[in-house]
C-alpha cells in the first residue's frame, strides 16, 4: 500500500451537560461543508433512540470543525397536525444552492407500542420527510411529505445530485408492523425528477427481492472521479441473521444500472464511502461483529474492493459499551433496540481530509462526535 490513513483531530459535537436534570441523547450526525472552513451539522436529540420527543438540531462551525455553535432545533413540530418523532435527518447541498434535509417521522399509535414488532421485526409506519433552506441554513421550510412509490420503501441515504438533474437516494425495503412480507431485505435506487416532490424506483441496487440469495441494507452513495457511483451494502445471508462482509456495488452516472454486489474484506455494517482520488477509496463503517467493536475507517487502493485491514484506523472504541439495557436479539431490525453506537457518515473536505461523524455511548449517554482523518 502506498498510502495510509491517520487521525488528525477529533472532538465532540454534542453531549448533554446536565444528565441528572434531563435525559437528552444524541444520534445520527450529518456534516456538510458549505464553503472552506464553514461546516454545518444536523443531528437528532431525544430521550431514547426511538423516543417520541425526537427532533433535529443544527450546529455550525466556522473554524473547520474545531468548535461548534448550537443553532437550535431545525423544526419544532408546532405546525404538525399530530405528534411526530423525527429521525435520521440526512443533509445535502444541491447544485442550485438549496440545502436539503431528508429523513423520517413516525407517530406512535399507543404509548406502549414499540418501534419494532417483537415477532416480525417490522417497523412502525414512517413518513419520508424533507426540509429545505435557501439562505445558508439560517431558516428552514416546514416538513414536506414527498410521494413514494410504496410504503415499504425506506430512503436511508442522503441525496446525490445526479449529472442529469435527477435526485438519487438509496431506499431499503422494510417490513411494516406485524406484516410477514415475502420479500427479503434489498436496496433500490429511488429518484426524483422534480426536486424531491415525488419519487420513483429507478433500478435495483443490491438484491431484487424474491429469489435473491442474500439480504442487503443501508447503502450510502458517493461519486467516483469518473462520475460513476459507488456504495457498500450491509450484507447478510439469506436468513438476514448471519452478517457477511460489506459488498461493493458500482453504478452508472445516471444510476440506471448497478453491478452485481461483490464481497469485500470489510466486516462492517452501516457505512459511508469516500472517494480519495484515483483508485483510492476510504470507507467509514460500524463494526459490531468483531472482538473490538467500534467505528473504523479503512483504505483501498484498487477502487474499493480490497482494503488495508492491517492499518485501518479505529476512530471510536466501543468495547464494553456497544449495547445497552437488554441482551441482543437474534432478529434484525429489532436487534436495534439495544445498540449504543453507529450510523457513521463522512465527507471529503476541500482540503482533502475526511470529516467523519458518528454517535456512541459515553458514560451512559449517547453523544455525537467528529473525527478528521488524513490520507498520507
C-alpha positions in Angstrom: 0.0 0.0 0.0 1.4 3.4 -1.0 -0.9 5.3 1.4 -2.3 5.0 4.9 -4.9 6.8 7.0 -4.3 8.7 10.3 -6.5 10.7 12.7 -5.5 14.3 12.6 -8.1 15.7 15.1 -11.3 14.6 16.8 -13.8 16.1 19.1 -17.3 16.4 20.5 -20.3 17.7 18.6 -22.8 17.5 21.4 -23.2 15.8 24.8 -25.8 16.5 27.5 -24.1 18.6 30.2 -26.9 18.0 32.8 -27.7 14.3 32.8 -29.2 14.5 36.3 -31.7 17.0 35.1 -32.7 15.9 31.6 -32.5 12.7 29.5 -31.0 14.0 26.3 -29.2 11.6 24.0 -27.8 12.5 20.6 -27.7 10.4 17.4 -27.2 10.5 13.6 -24.9 13.4 13.0 -24.5 14.5 9.4 -22.0 17.2 8.3 -21.6 19.2 5.1 -19.0 21.8 4.0 -20.8 24.9 2.9 -17.5 26.5 1.9 -13.9 26.0 3.1 -13.8 26.0 7.0 -17.6 26.6 7.2 -19.3 23.4 8.2 -22.9 22.5 9.1 -24.1 19.6 11.2 -27.7 18.3 11.6 -28.2 15.6 14.3 -31.0 14.1 16.4 -31.8 14.7 20.1 -34.1 12.5 22.0 -34.6 10.9 25.4 -34.1 7.5 23.7 -33.3 6.2 20.2 -36.9 5.9 19.2 -38.4 8.3 21.7 -41.5 10.4 20.9 -39.6 13.7 21.7 -37.0 13.4 18.9 -36.2 16.5 16.9 -33.4 17.5 14.6 -30.9 20.1 15.8 -28.4 22.3 14.0 -24.7 23.0 14.7 -22.4 25.3 12.8 -18.6 25.6 12.7 -16.6 28.4 11.1 -13.2 27.0 12.0 -13.2 23.7 10.1 -14.8 21.8 12.9 -12.6 22.8 15.9 -15.6 24.5 17.6 -19.3 24.2 17.1 -22.2 26.7 17.8 -25.6 25.5 18.7 -28.3 27.0 16.3 -31.2 25.2 17.9 -33.9 23.0 16.5 -34.3 22.7 12.8 -38.1 22.3 13.2 -40.1 22.3 16.5 -43.2 20.4 15.3 -45.6 23.2 16.2 -47.2 23.1 12.7 -47.8 19.3 12.7 -51.4 18.0 12.8 -50.4 15.3 15.3 -47.3 14.4 17.3 -44.4 13.0 15.4 -40.9 11.8 16.3 -38.3 12.8 13.7 -35.3 10.6 12.8 -32.2 10.1 10.6 -32.1 13.6 9.0 -29.6 13.5 6.1 -28.1 16.6 4.8 -27.2 17.6 1.2 -26.1 20.8 -0.6 -27.6 20.9 -4.0 -26.2 22.4 -7.2 -28.9 25.0 -7.3 -27.8 26.4 -3.9 -30.6 25.0 -1.7 -29.7 22.8 1.3 -32.0 19.7 1.7 -32.5 17.7 4.7 -34.3 14.3 4.3 -35.4 11.9 6.9 -38.4 10.2 8.5 -41.0 10.8 11.1 -43.5 8.4 12.8 -46.5 8.7 15.1 -46.7 6.1 17.8 -50.3 4.7 17.9 -50.2 4.0 21.7 -47.7 4.9 24.4 -46.6 1.3 24.8 -46.2 0.4 21.1 -42.5 -0.3 20.4 -40.8 0.9 17.3 -40.2 -2.7 16.0 -42.7 -5.6 16.2 -41.2 -8.3 18.5 -42.3 -11.2 16.3 -41.7 -9.9 12.7 -39.1 -7.2 13.3 -41.4 -4.9 11.3 -41.1 -1.2 11.8 -43.9 1.3 12.7 -45.2 3.1 9.6 -43.0 6.0 8.8 -43.3 9.1 6.5 -40.4 10.3 4.4 -39.9 14.0 5.1 -37.9 16.8 3.5 -36.9 20.3 4.7 -35.2 23.0 2.6 -33.1 26.0 3.3 -32.4 28.8 0.7 -30.5 31.1 3.0 -27.4 29.2 4.1 -29.3 27.1 6.7 -30.5 30.1 8.7 -34.1 29.2 8.2 -35.9 26.0 7.1 -39.1 25.2 5.4 -41.7 23.1 7.3 -41.6 19.4 6.6 -42.8 18.2 3.1 -44.0 14.7 2.8 -42.9 13.6 -0.7 -44.7 10.8 -2.6 -43.0 7.5 -2.5 -43.8 4.5 -4.8 -44.5 2.1 -2.0 -44.9 2.4 1.8 -42.3 -0.3 2.3 -39.6 1.8 0.8 -37.4 3.5 3.4 -35.0 6.0 1.8 -31.9 5.8 4.1 -29.3 7.8 2.2 -28.7 11.5 1.7 -29.4 12.8 -1.8 -27.0 12.5 -4.7 -27.5 15.3 -7.2 -27.0 13.4 -10.5 -25.4 14.9 -13.6 -28.7 14.6 -15.5 -30.5 16.8 -12.9 -32.3 14.0 -11.1 -32.0 13.4 -7.3 -31.0 10.0 -6.1 -31.4 8.3 -2.7 -30.9 4.6 -1.8 -34.0 3.0 -0.4 -34.3 0.0 1.9 -37.3 -2.4 1.7 -38.8 -2.7 5.2 -41.4 -4.9 6.7 -44.2 -2.8 8.3 -45.5 -3.7 11.7 -46.9 -7.3 12.1 -46.7 -8.0 8.4 -44.9 -11.1 7.2 -43.5 -9.7 4.0 -42.2 -12.3 1.5 -39.5 -10.0 0.1 -36.1 -10.3 1.6 -34.4 -7.0 2.6 -32.9 -5.4 -0.5 -31.9 -1.9 -1.7 -33.1 0.1 -4.7 -32.3 3.4 -6.3 -35.1 5.8 -5.9 -35.1 9.0 -7.9 -36.9 12.3 -8.1 -37.2 14.4 -11.3 -39.0 17.3 -9.6 -36.5 18.2 -6.9 -37.8 15.9 -4.2 -41.6 16.3 -4.5 -42.2 12.8 -6.0 -40.0 9.7 -6.2 -40.0 6.5 -8.2 -37.9 3.3 -8.2 -35.3 3.6 -10.9 -33.3 0.3 -10.5 -32.4 -2.4 -8.0 -29.0 -1.7 -6.3 -28.4 -4.8 -4.2 -30.8 -7.8 -4.3 -34.0 -7.7 -6.2 -36.5 -9.1 -3.7 -37.8 -12.6 -4.4 -35.1 -15.2 -5.2 -32.1 -13.1 -4.0 -29.6 -15.3 -2.2 -28.5 -12.6 0.2 -30.1 -9.8 2.2 -29.0 -6.1 1.9 -29.5 -2.9 3.9 -28.4 0.7 4.2 -26.3 1.5 1.2 -25.0 5.1 1.0 -23.7 6.5 -2.3 -20.7 8.5 -3.2 -19.3 9.6 -6.6 -16.0 8.4 -8.1 -13.7 10.7 -10.2 -15.1 9.2 -13.4 -18.6 10.1 -12.3 -19.7 6.5 -11.6 -21.4 5.9 -8.3 -20.1 3.7 -5.5 -21.8 2.2 -2.5 -21.4 -0.6 0.0 -24.3 -2.7 1.2 -24.6 -4.0 4.8 -25.0 -7.7 3.8 -26.4 -10.8 5.4 -27.0 -14.4 4.4 -30.4 -15.4 3.0 -31.9 -15.5 6.5 -30.8 -12.0 7.3 -29.3 -13.2 10.7 -25.7 -14.0 9.8 -23.7 -10.9 8.8 -21.4 -11.1 5.9 -18.7 -8.7 4.7 -19.7 -5.4 3.1 -20.5 -5.8 -0.6 -19.4 -3.2 -3.2 -21.7 -2.0 -5.9 -20.9 0.3 -8.8 -23.5 2.4 -10.6 -23.6 4.2 -13.9 -23.5 8.0 -13.6 -27.3 8.1 -14.2 -27.9 5.4 -11.6 -29.9 3.2 -14.0 -27.5 0.2 -13.9 -25.6 -1.3 -10.9 -23.0 -4.0 -10.8 -23.7 -7.3 -9.0 -22.7 -6.9 -5.3 -19.1 -8.0 -4.8 -17.9 -9.1 -1.3 -15.0 -7.1 0.2 -12.8 -8.0 3.1 -14.5 -5.5 5.5 -16.7 -7.0 8.2 -18.9 -4.0 8.7 -22.5 -2.7 8.8 -23.6 0.9 8.4 -21.0 2.9 6.4 -20.2 5.7 4.0 -17.6 5.5 1.2 -15.4 8.5 0.4 -13.5 8.8 -2.9 -10.0 9.9 -2.2 -9.0 10.4 -5.9 -7.7 7.9 -8.5 -8.3 4.3 -7.3 -8.3 5.3 -3.6 -11.5 4.8 -1.7 -12.0 5.1 2.1 -14.9 3.6 3.9 -16.0 4.8 7.4 -18.0 2.0 9.0 -19.6 0.4 12.1 -18.1 -2.9 13.2 -20.4 -4.8 15.6 -19.3 -8.4 14.9 -15.6 -8.3 16.0 -14.0 -8.7 19.4 -13.2 -4.9 19.2 -16.4 -3.2 18.1 -16.4 0.4 17.2 -16.2 2.9 14.3 -13.4 2.3 11.8 -12.1 3.8 8.6 -10.2 1.7 6.1 -8.5 2.5 2.8 -8.5 0.7 -0.6 -6.2 1.4 -3.5 -7.9 -0.9 -6.0 -11.1 1.0 -6.5 -12.7 -0.1 -3.3 -12.7 -3.9 -3.3 -9.8 -4.9 -1.1 -8.9 -2.8 1.9 -5.8 -2.5 4.1 -7.2 -4.1 7.3 -3.7 -4.2 8.9 -3.6 -0.4 9.0 -7.2 0.6 9.3 -8.0 3.3 11.9 -10.4 2.9 14.8 -11.9 6.3 15.4 -14.3 5.1 18.2 -13.7 2.3 20.6 -17.0 0.7 21.6 -15.5 -2.2 23.6 -17.7 -2.8 26.6 -20.1 -0.1 25.6 -21.5 -1.5 22.4 -25.0 -2.3 23.8 -27.4 -1.0 26.4 -30.1 -2.3 28.7 -31.2 -5.7 27.3 -29.5 -8.7 25.6 -29.1 -8.6 21.8 -31.9 -10.3 20.0 -31.3 -12.7 17.1 -33.5 -10.9 14.6 -32.7 -7.7 12.7 -34.0 -5.0 12.8 -35.5 -5.4 16.3 -31.9 -6.0 17.4 -31.5 -2.2 17.1 -33.3 -1.9 20.5 -30.0 -2.1 22.4 -27.4 -0.6 20.1 -25.1 2.1 21.6 -23.1 3.4 18.7 -23.2 3.6 14.9 -24.5 5.3 11.8 -21.2 6.9 10.8 -21.1 9.4 8.0 -18.2 11.1 6.2 -17.4 13.7 3.6 -14.2 14.8 1.9 -13.4 18.4 2.7 -12.0 20.9 0.2 -8.5 20.5 1.8 -8.6 16.8 1.1 -9.2 15.4 4.6 -12.1 13.2 5.6 -14.5 14.6 8.1 -16.3 11.7 9.8 -19.2 11.9 12.2 -20.9 9.3 14.4 -22.7 8.6 17.7 -21.6 6.5 20.6 -22.1 5.8 24.3 -20.1 7.9 26.7 -20.6 7.3 30.4 -24.1 6.1 29.8 -25.1 8.9 27.5 -25.3 8.9 23.7 -23.2 11.6 22.2 -22.3 12.8 18.7 -18.6 13.2 17.7 -16.4 14.1 14.8 -13.0 13.0 13.6 -10.7 14.4 10.9 -8.8 11.7 9.0 -6.0 12.2 6.5 -4.6 10.1 3.8 -0.7 10.2 3.9 
